[in-house]
């Protein structure tokens, strides 16, 4: 038996099987060889929520949850956050290498060329209430863009993909800014391509009647760092959605909208908004112990804490905490930071969190910065979605170029009724367990 193999004995048939390891994993399809007879479909693996299932091979992002390591294309997130711009990191994530100066200049020009939105987009937005949740507007407008670029359905054409990737990266800040201006009843601000990606985003958000927007350099750098930190995170929930929808060869606009819809969930990207609501509910440092007891009693989750992969401090949370101090110098210290710091201090000393390896994740401090920058909590997840669009597109592109991938269609373990005959309505009895109220 070769060393790199797993030997399984089926106690039902006393048959033994040998499955070679594949990069430290076993191919689940090989389990189908384990049968009790020719009629048997064979064994499938059962893994709700994919807790221990690799659905793809990827070279984009590497995470070591126990050591708190995060790398994009091999580069540590700490170095990228310190030394790069967001568009430079976007190029790296999508192309696999850091760009040369010429490549970066061309890349930035390509993205800036696509920051404008079709004027029809304003009509989409006009239909929303002023208090519509920004993620609902963002997701809907993203999907609506698919109606303006029908050629995007040619997902197997690399040149078509390349153009849509540039369009989406260029347009997501504009969509986000337009939803923000719509919610305030302000006129839309057109892109100013003399500004950087994040400076232009600030311009479209906050320029009022001044002829030229003058971005605060500390704020624009903090946003750039936040965008870098949120760009990709391997096979998270929304990346999984992007790959699944993309595997059906849907166009990248509706696939990105679907991924953004997953991100909007409070357990995923919606957590940063929930953290602020939690801090508001706690109200002051002295009420932290009582809240921690409520969490331990199972009543509520400590939002912004815990992670499927990180069983150590999320490296992004550490950098965000550093960025928060820079921002508070330029704006004003957010009083909620004191509550957050006390929550972290108490939680990290408490057996409940230590035993479950619950640490602050990317969402724990990001909302505090965003609020200090003047954003309302319901905009926070849109600020997550802008940079994560780069990661979703990189995962989508990698899936389409992977010869092993095909339309995603998992199996199930059926637990329903065996075959049974139709019952005329007059002979049916109410089913209390399934009663529709
Ligand atoms: C993001 O996947 C990614 O990479 C996501 C992300 C990205 O960049 O894409 O990193 C972004 O989504 C960050 C996570 C943001 N979500 C939150 O902050 C919401 C709060 N966190 C939890 O809901 C939870 O920690 C998850 C959803 C993040 C992870 O959940 P898991 O991996 O399914 O873990 P679990 O729910 O099985 O928890 C294990 C135990 C349970 O206790 P027991 O049943 O064993 O007694 O830990 C407890 C949970 O109840 N627990 C928490 C907790 N998180 C887990 N208890 C209190 N507060 C929490 N936050």
Boltz pocket constraint, residues with backbone or C-beta under 6 A from the ligand:
constraints:
  - pocket:
      binder: B
      contacts: [[A, 230], [A, 232], [A, 233], [A, 235], [A, 236], [A, 237], [A, 266], [A, 267], [A, 268], [A, 269], [A, 271], [A, 295], [A, 300], [A, 301], [A, 302], [A, 303], [A, 304], [A, 305], [A, 306], [A, 307], [A, 308], [A, 309], [A, 356], [A, 358], [A, 361], [A, 362], [A, 363]]
      max_distance: 6.0
